[in-house]
């Protein structure tokens, strides 16, 4: 584990932002592709500052996702993108909850039931136990993939120079 970092920005290498209670404070345990570290901020604060870093706001990203997905609870957000690859994070609970875990959609290899919730296997082989059902996580994963599909459709339209107006 590496030493704490105060100005952490989420990237494609970020797999999980997991809250950890330390006395009366909430810190974030970050799991990346090749390392793990503590960040002395709440996960939601990392998500908000990362949204600002990438040129948006958490509110705008949430609102945009709700336009695409409808008024769903625990809305996944498309934080940023590089070329045709979106960086979408899934919340396990309400984003305002101190127990909410954020998971990079692209980092998920599998979700399986567990007596106390579910186990998510990440692409680097790391397994994390979550206190939400496997059905809830599959639902969240599907919403994230719908958000990705919408993004890719819009990218395809953007690349077609013949469209000056939204097609009917």
C-alpha positions as CSV (number, residue, x, y, z in Angstrom):
1,X,0.0,0.0,0.0
2,X,1.3,3.4,-0.9
3,X,1.2,6.5,1.3
4,X,-1.9,8.7,1.2
5,X,-2.5,11.1,-1.7
6,X,-4.6,14.2,-1.1
7,X,-5.1,15.3,-4.8
8,X,-6.1,12.0,-6.3
9,X,-7.8,12.1,-9.8
10,X,-9.8,9.1,-11.1
11,X,-8.4,7.5,-14.3
12,X,-9.0,4.4,-16.4
13,X,-6.6,2.7,-14.0
14,X,-8.9,3.4,-11.0
15,X,-11.0,0.4,-10.4
16,X,-12.6,1.0,-7.0
17,X,-13.1,3.9,-4.5
18,X,-14.1,2.3,-1.2
19,X,-15.0,4.3,1.9
20,X,-13.1,3.4,5.1
21,X,-14.0,4.8,8.5
22,X,-11.0,6.1,10.4
23,X,-12.1,7.3,13.8
24,X,-14.8,9.9,13.0
25,X,-13.5,10.5,9.4
26,X,-14.2,8.8,6.1
27,X,-11.2,8.1,3.9
28,X,-11.0,6.3,0.6
29,X,-9.3,3.0,-0.1
30,X,-8.4,3.1,-3.8
31,X,-7.8,0.0,-5.8
32,X,-6.1,0.6,-9.1
33,X,-5.0,-1.8,-11.8
34,X,-1.5,-2.2,-10.3
35,X,-1.6,-0.6,-6.9
36,X,-3.7,0.2,-3.8
37,X,-3.5,3.4,-1.8
38,X,-5.4,5.5,0.8
39,X,-6.7,9.0,0.0
40,X,-7.7,11.3,2.8
41,X,-11.0,12.3,1.2
42,X,-14.5,10.8,0.9
43,X,-15.1,8.9,-2.3
44,X,-17.8,11.4,-3.4
45,X,-15.3,14.3,-3.0
46,X,-12.8,12.4,-5.2
47,X,-15.5,11.9,-7.8
48,X,-16.5,15.6,-7.7
49,X,-13.0,16.9,-7.9
50,X,-12.3,14.4,-10.8
51,X,-15.3,15.6,-12.6
52,X,-14.1,19.2,-12.3
53,X,-10.6,18.1,-13.4
54,X,-12.1,16.6,-16.6
55,X,-14.1,19.8,-17.3
56,X,-17.5,19.1,-15.9
57,X,-19.4,18.9,-12.6
58,X,-20.8,15.9,-10.7
59,X,-24.3,17.5,-11.0
60,X,-24.0,17.8,-14.8
61,X,-22.7,14.2,-15.2
62,X,-25.6,12.9,-13.0
63,X,-28.2,14.9,-14.9
64,X,-26.8,13.8,-18.2
65,X,-26.9,10.1,-17.2
66,X,-30.5,10.6,-16.0
67,X,-31.5,12.0,-19.4
68,X,-30.1,8.9,-21.0
69,X,-31.3,6.3,-18.5
70,X,-34.4,7.9,-17.0
71,X,-34.8,8.9,-13.4
72,X,-33.0,5.8,-12.0
73,X,-31.7,5.6,-8.5
74,X,-27.9,5.1,-8.0
75,X,-27.1,6.6,-11.4
76,X,-23.8,5.5,-13.0
77,X,-21.9,8.5,-14.4
78,X,-19.7,8.9,-17.4
79,X,-16.8,10.7,-15.8
80,X,-14.6,11.2,-18.8
81,X,-13.6,9.6,-22.1
82,X,-10.6,9.0,-24.2
83,X,-11.3,8.6,-27.9
84,X,-14.2,6.1,-28.1
85,X,-13.8,4.7,-24.6
86,X,-15.9,6.1,-21.8
87,X,-14.8,6.0,-18.1
88,X,-18.1,5.0,-16.4
89,X,-18.3,4.6,-12.6
90,X,-21.1,2.6,-10.9
91,X,-22.3,3.5,-7.4
92,X,-23.4,0.7,-5.1
93,X,-25.6,3.0,-3.0
94,X,-26.8,6.5,-3.2
95,X,-23.9,8.8,-4.1
96,X,-24.6,10.8,-1.0
97,X,-24.2,7.8,1.3
98,X,-20.9,7.6,3.3
99,X,-20.9,3.8,2.6
100,X,-21.2,4.1,-1.2
101,X,-18.5,2.3,-3.2
102,X,-17.7,3.5,-6.7
103,X,-16.6,0.9,-9.2
104,X,-15.2,1.4,-12.7
105,X,-17.6,-0.4,-15.0
106,X,-14.8,-1.5,-17.4
107,X,-12.9,-3.1,-14.5
108,X,-15.6,-5.6,-13.6
109,X,-15.0,-9.2,-14.8
110,X,-17.8,-10.9,-12.8
111,X,-20.4,-10.5,-10.2
112,X,-21.5,-13.4,-8.0
113,X,-23.9,-13.7,-5.0
114,X,-22.5,-13.9,-1.5
115,X,-24.4,-14.6,1.7
116,X,-23.9,-11.0,2.8
117,X,-24.3,-9.4,-0.6
118,X,-22.0,-10.1,-3.6
119,X,-18.5,-10.5,-4.7
120,X,-17.1,-8.5,-7.6
121,X,-14.1,-9.9,-9.4
122,X,-12.0,-7.2,-11.1
123,X,-10.0,-7.6,-14.3
124,X,-6.8,-7.7,-12.2
125,X,-8.1,-10.7,-10.3
126,X,-8.8,-8.8,-7.1
127,X,-12.1,-9.7,-5.4
128,X,-14.1,-7.3,-3.3
129,X,-17.1,-8.1,-1.1
130,X,-20.0,-5.6,-1.2
131,X,-23.0,-5.3,1.1
132,X,-25.4,-5.1,-1.9
133,X,-27.1,-8.0,-3.7
134,X,-25.7,-9.5,-6.9
135,X,-28.9,-8.5,-8.6
136,X,-28.4,-4.9,-7.7
137,X,-24.9,-4.9,-9.0
138,X,-25.9,-6.6,-12.3
139,X,-28.6,-3.9,-12.6
140,X,-26.1,-1.2,-12.0
141,X,-23.7,-2.8,-14.5
142,X,-26.5,-2.9,-17.1
143,X,-27.3,0.8,-16.6
144,X,-23.6,1.6,-17.1
145,X,-23.5,-0.4,-20.3
146,X,-26.6,1.4,-21.6
147,X,-24.8,4.7,-20.8
148,X,-21.8,3.5,-22.7
149,X,-24.0,2.4,-25.7
150,X,-25.6,5.9,-25.8
151,X,-22.1,7.5,-25.7
152,X,-20.9,5.3,-28.6
153,X,-23.9,6.1,-30.7
154,X,-23.4,9.8,-30.2
155,X,-19.7,9.5,-31.1
156,X,-20.6,7.7,-34.3
157,X,-23.0,10.5,-35.2
158,X,-20.4,13.1,-34.4
159,X,-17.9,11.3,-36.7
160,X,-20.4,11.5,-39.6
161,X,-20.0,14.8,-41.3
162,X,-23.3,14.5,-43.2
163,X,-25.4,15.1,-40.1
164,X,-26.0,18.7,-39.3
165,X,-29.2,18.1,-37.4
166,X,-30.3,15.3,-35.1
167,X,-31.7,12.5,-37.4
168,X,-35.4,11.6,-37.0
